[in-house]
Structure formats: structure tokens, C-alpha cells
Amino acid sequence: MTHAEEDMEDGLGSLTELVPPPIGDWVGVSTGPLPFEAAWRWAILPGCGGIVTFCGTVRDHSEGRPGVVSLECEAYVEQVAPRLARVAAGARHRWAEIGRLVLLHRVGRLEVGEVSVVVVASTPHRAEAFAAAQFCIDTIKGTVPIWKRETWSGGEDWTLCSHDFNGAGRDPSSVG
């Protein structure tokens, strides 16, 4: 059992139910598989002709680490959903035309090929959907307190992150 899963079991964490809300953005964190197909379908709106879906998956290697077999995502779980909501607010501040936005992240142990993060953005036109989705994933990687521990053929250790953690207390309009 991972630390994130232990925290959930002990009532220390705060997982969100991965069910789309009746209004607002769909943000959440879970120890179970992420509903990327449901997220894409939820983002469909009559006025939105562009929907971009990004799914980050566990790959079988990383820099200097061939043979990756699993990834353990650890998180300051109580802060993940609020930070995701802050990222969503930052995106909406930049692209007021966003119809629907989905930001979901998984914690716990994941195997190669499993989805660890989902971003879906729907807008009237494709350019804004692509820009909003890219902003969201880049900002999530830099501001949401989630860390990854890789297990590979040569051992296990924390990943070599390409992004520094920043933006902890920023106003949503300044995130990014």
C-alpha cells in the first residue's frame, strides 16, 4: 500500500468523487483509474467545436532509467483538488470562452500504460482548446503538490523532475 493510499484509509487525505459536477469545472484526485472517456464526453457542448484531451501515462523509461515498471504518485492530497481548481480558474481567466474543463489526477501505484493525469478543455475553436489544455498540464506539473517515485530495472527513486514546484499561494490569474 502506498503512502497516499494509507492516508486515504486513515482519513488523512481528501479524495474527490470522480463524477462530473452539474455546474463548474470537473477537478479531482483518486487512487483508482481515471475516467478519461467520461471526461471527454462530459466536455461536449453544442457551442464548443474544439475539444482537446490530454492523458499523461506511465512510460517504460525516463532519463537514465530504462525498464521503468511502475510509478508511485505521492501527494499532499488535501491540497490537490484546491490547486487543480486554482489552475482551472487561471485557465478561465486567460480563455473566457472555455466551455468545460476537466483536471483529474491519480495517486498511488500505477503500472506502465496507466493514465496518471487527464486534462480536457472544450472551447468554440480548436486553437483556444489546445492552448488552454497545454496551459493546464504545464501549470499542474509546476504547482500541484504531487511527486513521483519510479521503480525500474536498476532500483527505485524519485523522478528527475523537469519542473520546479512553484505558485503555491498565487492568485489564479497569475498562475503559469
C-alpha positions in Angstrom: 0.0 0.0 0.0 1.4 3.5 -0.9 1.6 6.4 1.5 -1.2 8.1 -0.4 -3.4 5.0 -0.1 -2.6 4.8 3.6 -3.5 8.4 4.1 -6.9 7.8 2.4 -7.5 4.7 4.6 -6.6 6.7 7.8 -8.9 9.5 6.8 -6.0 12.0 6.4 -6.4 12.5 2.7 -9.2 14.1 0.8 -10.1 12.3 -2.4 -12.8 13.7 -4.6 -15.5 11.7 -6.2 -14.7 11.4 -9.9 -18.2 12.3 -11.1 -18.8 15.3 -13.3 -20.4 18.2 -11.4 -23.8 19.7 -12.6 -22.0 23.1 -13.0 -18.4 24.3 -12.9 -15.2 22.6 -13.7 -14.6 18.9 -13.0 -11.5 18.6 -10.8 -10.4 15.7 -8.7 -7.9 13.2 -7.3 -8.3 9.5 -7.0 -6.5 6.3 -6.2 -8.5 4.5 -8.9 -8.4 4.6 -12.7 -9.3 8.0 -14.2 -12.5 8.2 -16.3 -10.9 9.8 -19.4 -13.7 8.7 -21.8 -16.4 10.1 -19.5 -14.4 13.3 -19.1 -14.2 13.7 -22.9 -17.9 13.1 -23.3 -18.8 15.5 -20.5 -16.8 18.3 -22.2 -19.0 18.1 -25.3 -21.2 21.2 -25.6 -23.2 22.5 -28.6 -21.3 25.7 -28.7 -17.8 24.1 -28.5 -16.3 22.8 -31.7 -12.9 22.2 -30.2 -12.2 19.6 -27.5 -8.6 18.7 -26.6 -8.0 15.7 -24.3 -4.6 15.1 -22.8 -3.8 11.9 -21.0 -0.5 11.5 -19.3 0.5 7.8 -19.0 3.3 5.9 -17.2 6.0 5.2 -19.7 8.6 2.4 -19.6 11.6 4.7 -19.3 12.8 8.1 -18.1 16.1 9.9 -18.5 18.8 7.5 -17.3 16.3 4.9 -16.2 15.5 2.2 -18.7 13.0 -0.5 -17.8 10.6 1.5 -15.7 7.9 -0.9 -14.4 5.8 1.4 -12.2 5.3 4.8 -10.7 4.0 5.8 -7.3 2.4 9.2 -7.2 2.5 10.7 -3.7 0.6 13.9 -2.9 -0.3 16.4 -0.4 -3.8 15.2 -1.0 -5.7 17.9 0.9 -4.2 20.5 -1.5 -4.5 18.7 -4.8 -8.2 19.5 -5.6 -7.9 23.1 -4.4 -4.8 23.6 -6.5 -6.4 22.0 -9.6 -9.3 24.4 -9.1 -6.9 27.2 -9.0 -5.3 26.0 -12.3 -8.8 25.9 -13.8 -9.5 29.4 -12.6 -6.3 30.6 -14.2 -7.2 29.0 -17.5 -10.7 30.5 -17.4 -9.1 33.9 -16.7 -7.0 33.6 -19.9 -9.6 32.0 -22.1 -13.1 33.2 -21.1 -14.6 31.2 -23.9 -13.8 27.8 -22.3 -17.0 25.7 -22.2 -15.9 22.9 -19.9 -12.7 22.0 -18.2 -11.6 18.7 -16.6 -8.5 18.3 -14.5 -8.1 14.9 -12.8 -5.0 13.3 -11.2 -4.3 9.9 -9.9 -2.3 9.0 -6.8 -0.9 5.6 -5.6 0.8 2.9 -7.6 0.4 2.9 -11.4 1.8 0.4 -13.9 3.3 1.2 -17.3 0.5 2.4 -19.7 -1.9 3.5 -16.9 -3.3 7.1 -17.0 -2.0 9.4 -14.3 -3.4 12.7 -15.3 -6.3 13.9 -17.5 -6.9 17.4 -18.9 -9.9 18.1 -21.2 -10.7 21.6 -22.5 -13.6 22.5 -24.7 -13.9 25.8 -26.5 -15.7 27.2 -29.6 -12.5 26.9 -31.6 -9.5 24.5 -31.6 -6.7 27.0 -31.0 -8.1 28.0 -27.7 -8.8 24.4 -26.6 -5.1 23.4 -27.4 -3.7 26.5 -25.6 -5.9 26.0 -22.5 -5.1 22.3 -22.3 -1.4 23.0 -22.6 -1.5 25.7 -20.0 -3.4 23.4 -17.6 -1.0 20.4 -17.9 2.1 22.7 -17.7 0.7 24.5 -14.7 -0.4 21.3 -12.9 3.2 20.0 -13.2 4.6 23.1 -11.7 2.1 24.0 -9.0 0.2 20.9 -7.8 1.9 19.1 -4.9 2.3 15.6 -6.5 5.6 13.7 -6.5 6.5 10.6 -8.5 8.7 7.6 -7.3 9.8 5.4 -10.2 10.6 1.7 -10.0 12.9 0.5 -12.8 15.2 -2.4 -13.5 18.1 -0.7 -11.6 16.2 0.3 -8.5 13.7 2.9 -7.3 13.9 6.6 -6.6 12.1 9.9 -7.0 11.8 11.1 -10.6 14.1 13.6 -12.1 11.5 16.4 -12.4 11.8 18.9 -15.2 9.6 21.4 -13.4 10.1 23.1 -10.1 7.3 23.4 -7.6 6.1 27.0 -7.6 3.0 29.1 -7.4 1.9 27.8 -4.1 0.0 30.8 -2.9 -0.6 32.6 -6.2 -3.7 34.2 -7.4 -5.3 32.1 -10.2 -4.8 34.9 -12.7 -1.1 34.8 -12.1 -0.5 31.1 -12.2 1.6 29.9 -15.1 
